[in-house]
Protein backbone atom coordinates (compact mmCIF):
# COMPACT_ATOMS: atom_id res chain seq x y z
CA UNK A 1 0.00 0.00 0.00
CA UNK A 2 1.05 3.58 -0.58
CA UNK A 3 1.28 5.73 2.45
CA UNK A 4 2.85 9.04 3.08
CA UNK A 5 5.77 8.56 2.40
CA UNK A 6 6.09 4.72 2.08
CA UNK A 7 4.33 2.90 -0.75
CA UNK A 8 3.76 -0.76 -1.67
CA UNK A 9 1.10 -3.18 -2.86
CA UNK A 10 -0.24 -5.26 -5.70
CA UNK A 11 -3.40 -6.87 -6.83
CA UNK A 12 -3.96 -10.62 -7.19
CA UNK A 13 -5.89 -12.48 -9.83
CA UNK A 14 -9.34 -13.86 -9.17
CA UNK A 15 -10.14 -17.31 -10.51
CA UNK A 16 -13.64 -17.90 -11.78
CA UNK A 17 -15.29 -21.26 -12.40
CA UNK A 18 -18.40 -22.24 -14.29
CA UNK A 19 -20.49 -25.15 -13.09
CA UNK A 20 -22.91 -26.85 -15.47
CA UNK A 21 -25.28 -29.75 -14.96
CA UNK A 22 -28.02 -31.72 -16.70
CA UNK A 23 -31.69 -31.40 -15.87
CA UNK A 24 -33.58 -34.56 -14.92
CA UNK A 25 -35.87 -35.87 -17.60
CA UNK A 26 -39.48 -36.81 -16.62
CA UNK A 27 -41.37 -38.93 -19.13
CA UNK A 28 -45.10 -39.04 -19.56
CA UNK A 29 -46.60 -41.39 -17.01
CA UNK A 30 -43.50 -41.35 -14.79
CA UNK A 31 -43.99 -40.35 -11.15
CA UNK A 32 -41.35 -38.24 -9.46
CA UNK A 33 -40.54 -39.55 -5.97
CA UNK A 34 -41.06 -37.41 -2.92
CA UNK A 35 -43.92 -35.61 -1.28
CA UNK A 36 -45.64 -32.76 -3.18
CA UNK A 37 -45.73 -30.51 -0.11
CA UNK A 38 -41.93 -30.64 0.14
CA UNK A 39 -41.64 -29.34 -3.43
CA UNK A 40 -44.10 -26.56 -2.65
CA UNK A 41 -42.20 -25.65 0.52
CA UNK A 42 -38.94 -25.55 -1.40
CA UNK A 43 -40.51 -23.23 -3.98
CA UNK A 44 -41.74 -20.91 -1.26
CA UNK A 45 -38.26 -20.76 0.32
CA UNK A 46 -36.66 -19.96 -3.03
CA UNK A 47 -39.25 -17.28 -3.78
CA UNK A 48 -38.71 -15.73 -0.34
CA UNK A 49 -34.95 -15.63 -0.89
CA UNK A 50 -35.48 -13.99 -4.28
CA UNK A 51 -37.74 -11.29 -2.89
CA UNK A 52 -35.31 -10.67 -0.03
CA UNK A 53 -32.49 -10.17 -2.52
CA UNK A 54 -34.61 -7.79 -4.58
CA UNK A 55 -35.51 -5.86 -1.44
CA UNK A 56 -31.90 -5.57 -0.30
CA UNK A 57 -30.49 -4.61 -3.68
CA UNK A 58 -33.41 -2.51 -4.87
CA UNK A 59 -33.70 -4.20 -8.27
CA UNK A 60 -30.29 -2.75 -9.14
CA UNK A 61 -31.53 0.79 -8.53
CA UNK A 62 -29.67 1.62 -5.33
CA UNK A 63 -28.26 5.14 -5.53
CA UNK A 64 -24.68 5.51 -4.29
CA UNK A 65 -23.87 7.60 -1.23
CA UNK A 66 -22.52 10.94 -2.48
CA UNK A 67 -20.85 11.80 0.85
CA UNK A 68 -21.74 15.46 0.32
CA UNK A 69 -19.93 15.84 -3.03
CA UNK A 70 -21.38 18.47 -5.35
CA UNK A 71 -20.42 20.15 -8.62
CA UNK A 72 -22.44 23.33 -9.02
CA UNK A 73 -19.94 25.37 -11.01
CA UNK A 74 -16.66 25.01 -12.89
CA UNK A 75 -13.92 24.90 -10.23
CA UNK A 76 -10.93 24.88 -12.60
CA UNK A 77 -9.94 28.58 -12.42
CA UNK A 78 -9.70 28.58 -8.63
CA UNK A 79 -8.17 25.16 -7.92
CA UNK A 80 -5.05 25.33 -5.80
CA UNK A 81 -2.23 22.79 -5.95
CA UNK A 82 -0.29 23.86 -2.89
CA UNK A 83 1.74 20.71 -2.30
CA UNK A 84 2.60 20.11 -5.96
CA UNK A 85 3.31 23.80 -6.36
CA UNK A 86 5.76 23.71 -3.46
CA UNK A 87 7.43 20.50 -4.65
CA UNK A 88 7.69 21.34 -8.37
CA UNK A 89 6.32 24.73 -9.40
CA UNK A 90 3.14 26.77 -8.86
CA UNK A 91 0.38 26.70 -11.44
CA UNK A 92 0.34 29.15 -14.31
CA UNK A 93 -2.02 32.10 -14.20
CA UNK A 94 -5.72 31.33 -14.50
CA UNK A 95 -5.73 32.69 -18.07
CA UNK A 96 -3.74 29.65 -19.20
CA UNK A 97 -5.80 26.86 -17.74
CA UNK A 98 -7.89 24.61 -19.93
CA UNK A 99 -11.16 22.95 -19.00
CA UNK A 100 -13.02 20.04 -20.51
CA UNK A 101 -16.23 21.76 -19.47
CA UNK A 102 -18.71 21.14 -16.68
CA UNK A 103 -21.39 18.48 -17.19
CA UNK A 104 -24.49 18.54 -15.02
CA UNK A 105 -26.91 15.68 -15.63
CA UNK A 106 -29.44 13.78 -13.57
CA UNK A 107 -27.19 10.70 -13.70
CA UNK A 108 -23.71 12.24 -13.72
CA UNK A 109 -21.91 15.47 -12.86
CA UNK A 110 -18.37 15.75 -14.25
CA UNK A 111 -15.61 18.27 -14.76
CA UNK A 112 -12.07 18.08 -16.16
CA UNK A 113 -9.26 20.57 -15.58
CA UNK A 114 -5.85 20.79 -17.27
CA UNK A 115 -3.46 22.98 -15.31
CA UNK A 116 0.07 23.76 -16.56
CA UNK A 117 2.75 24.50 -13.99
CA UNK A 118 5.32 27.21 -14.49
CA UNK A 119 8.46 26.11 -16.28
CA UNK A 120 11.39 25.41 -14.03
CA UNK A 121 13.87 28.21 -13.38
CA UNK A 122 16.50 28.58 -16.10
CA UNK A 123 19.25 27.44 -13.70
CA UNK A 124 17.45 24.11 -13.33
CA UNK A 125 16.96 23.55 -17.04
CA UNK A 126 19.18 21.03 -18.85
CA UNK A 127 20.42 23.71 -21.23
CA UNK A 128 20.90 23.59 -25.02
CA UNK A 129 17.41 24.97 -25.57
CA UNK A 130 15.61 22.17 -23.71
CA UNK A 131 13.14 22.64 -20.89
CA UNK A 132 11.26 20.26 -18.61
CA UNK A 133 7.61 21.11 -18.07
CA UNK A 134 4.80 19.70 -15.95
CA UNK A 135 1.03 19.72 -16.15
CA UNK A 136 -1.72 18.48 -13.85
CA UNK A 137 -4.97 16.95 -15.04
CA UNK A 138 -7.93 16.70 -12.66
CA UNK A 139 -11.17 14.83 -13.25
CA UNK A 140 -14.13 14.68 -10.86
CA UNK A 141 -17.10 12.45 -11.73
CA UNK A 142 -20.14 12.20 -9.47
CA UNK A 143 -22.27 9.15 -10.29
CA UNK A 144 -25.70 9.95 -8.86
CA UNK A 145 -27.71 6.98 -10.13
CA UNK A 146 -25.42 3.95 -10.28
CA UNK A 147 -22.56 2.74 -8.07
CA UNK A 148 -19.21 3.17 -9.91
CA UNK A 149 -17.38 0.69 -7.64
CA UNK A 150 -17.22 -2.23 -10.09
CA UNK A 151 -16.16 0.06 -12.93
CA UNK A 152 -13.47 1.62 -10.72
CA UNK A 153 -11.94 -1.84 -10.18
CA UNK A 154 -12.23 -2.84 -13.83
CA UNK A 155 -10.44 0.30 -15.12
CA UNK A 156 -7.38 0.04 -12.87
CA UNK A 157 -4.89 -0.30 -15.72
CA UNK A 158 -6.80 1.67 -18.34
CA UNK A 159 -5.24 4.98 -19.35
CA UNK A 160 -6.17 7.62 -21.90
CA UNK A 161 -4.11 5.60 -24.41
CA UNK A 162 -5.67 2.22 -23.64
CA UNK A 163 -4.80 -0.69 -21.34
CA UNK A 164 -1.24 -0.62 -19.98
CA UNK A 165 -0.42 -3.98 -18.34
CA UNK A 166 3.14 -2.81 -17.62
CA UNK A 167 2.10 0.18 -15.52
CA UNK A 168 2.99 0.09 -11.83
CA UNK A 169 -0.13 -0.16 -9.67
CA UNK A 170 0.00 0.62 -5.94
CA UNK A 171 -2.78 0.95 -3.39
CA UNK A 172 -3.10 4.05 -1.24
CA UNK A 173 -4.50 3.55 2.28
CA UNK A 174 -6.79 5.88 4.22
CA UNK A 175 -7.97 7.78 1.16
CA UNK A 176 -11.68 7.52 0.30
CA UNK A 177 -13.16 4.02 0.04
CA UNK A 178 -10.44 2.84 -2.35
CA UNK A 179 -7.48 4.55 -3.94
CA UNK A 180 -4.53 3.56 -6.07
CA UNK A 181 -1.64 5.16 -7.91
CA UNK A 182 -0.88 4.22 -11.50
CA UNK A 183 2.65 5.07 -12.66
CA UNK A 184 3.86 4.71 -16.25
CA UNK A 185 7.29 4.96 -17.82
CA UNK A 186 6.24 7.76 -20.17
CA UNK A 187 6.26 10.51 -17.51
CA UNK A 188 2.72 10.09 -16.18
CA UNK A 189 1.54 9.30 -12.66
CA UNK A 190 -2.16 9.19 -11.80
CA UNK A 191 -3.85 9.02 -8.40
CA UNK A 192 -7.43 7.70 -8.52
CA UNK A 193 -9.88 7.72 -5.62
CA UNK A 194 -13.32 6.18 -5.15
CA UNK A 195 -15.62 7.43 -2.39
CA UNK A 196 -19.25 6.39 -2.66
CA UNK A 197 -20.52 7.71 -5.99
CA UNK A 198 -17.53 10.04 -6.47
CA UNK A 199 -14.51 9.15 -8.59
CA UNK A 200 -11.62 11.61 -8.52
CA UNK A 201 -8.40 11.56 -10.51
CA UNK A 202 -5.24 13.67 -10.27
CA UNK A 203 -2.68 13.06 -13.01
CA UNK A 204 0.81 14.55 -12.99
CA UNK A 205 2.57 14.59 -16.37
CA UNK A 206 6.02 15.75 -17.38
CA UNK A 207 7.44 16.37 -20.84
CA UNK A 208 10.42 17.99 -22.49
CA UNK A 209 10.37 20.87 -24.96
CA UNK A 210 13.01 22.34 -27.23
CA UNK A 211 12.87 26.14 -27.13
CA UNK A 212 14.41 26.99 -30.49
CA UNK A 213 13.55 27.10 -34.19
CA UNK A 214 16.71 25.16 -35.10
CA UNK A 215 15.51 21.64 -34.43
CA UNK A 216 17.24 18.65 -36.00
CA UNK A 217 17.73 14.92 -35.48
CA UNK A 218 20.96 15.63 -33.63
CA UNK A 219 19.09 17.94 -31.24
CA UNK A 220 16.37 15.37 -30.75
CA UNK A 221 18.92 12.77 -29.71
CA UNK A 222 20.36 15.05 -27.04
CA UNK A 223 17.16 15.74 -25.16
CA UNK A 224 17.02 15.29 -21.37
CA UNK A 225 15.58 12.20 -19.73
CA UNK A 226 12.01 12.25 -18.45
CA UNK A 227 12.19 13.01 -14.71
CA UNK A 228 11.20 10.42 -12.11
CA UNK A 229 7.84 11.39 -10.62
CA UNK A 230 8.02 9.17 -7.53
CA UNK A 231 9.38 12.00 -5.30
CA UNK A 232 6.10 13.88 -5.89
CA UNK A 233 3.68 11.13 -4.88
CA UNK A 234 3.24 12.47 -1.36
CA UNK A 235 2.43 15.91 -2.80
CA UNK A 236 -0.17 14.33 -5.11
CA UNK A 237 -1.84 12.60 -2.16
CA UNK A 238 -1.86 15.80 -0.13
CA UNK A 239 -3.42 17.83 -2.96
CA UNK A 240 -5.99 15.07 -3.55
CA UNK A 241 -7.10 15.36 0.07
CA UNK A 242 -7.58 19.09 -0.45
CA UNK A 243 -9.61 18.45 -3.61
CA UNK A 244 -11.85 15.97 -1.84
CA UNK A 245 -12.56 18.49 0.92
CA UNK A 246 -13.25 21.22 -1.60
CA UNK A 247 -15.94 19.30 -3.47
CA UNK A 248 -17.82 18.32 -0.32
CA UNK A 249 -20.55 20.56 1.05
Steps between C-alpha positions, in 0.01 A plus 500: 500500500605858442523715803657831563792452432532116468324318217443134408234258381366292216184339387444125464307314236155362566420155366150441373335164438189402311291209620258330262263210551226303326133532583311184595271369232139406598311288249127489457350265755810504722451600864764711669581369849448714805214680664328785310491725807880487525529630143254778578690591817826510308343732242377732772848515658660580165241768425554655844876510445447664161274770639743562786782550251288738294410693814861529614641596162208710381471331160841645413376854561686583820641852480858537624581709806635834375667586833411866447681538165355763268596668173298818460750704301828464312774489766799498263599870518524500879653158571812517712782246485694607806703185559586440134571869460745491790667179381526584128363839397182704554224493242496745213264795511130423470499636143699196387294221646291275281173334593314209349179672604252438779232234449190506717258214439247310706725192487848654498680823586854528361776752449854481360781749558841522331739719696853578375768574757757771450814390321793430725748780565763537228775386740320167537451444129722248319624768262548488121151638445320220686253547782312262728135585554219359712123502480225376730175347381204475738176313441204485739203277413196475726287195418157580643299203373729197485786379721835543316683252727516208255606729216769656721653154554471400135679814371806474725749466215309697238656831399407764245706298249344162577587209730856507636582164664856617572396799710589491869188475716513578873222533755468810715360450852271733694382690194129474414352150474772382261796671341795401287789660316576406141853585384621464141843525343395780265502775766146458633382421852130489586331483840142368488255502790156346547270625776137396473373632167799733452802411288789746507822495301816711524756439226849649502676504162845616399642562154798662335495788253764647273486880510654585164414511130816306409380148567673201343549127552823571685313731739228243549755240604644728767180569688486455879356191664143505628518576874401241760164597649518278809636783723172688441258225601456634852419844356240342269333327795498820703344703217243224441389529862452873448297436184276252677429752776431773248231308313312402815227724637 
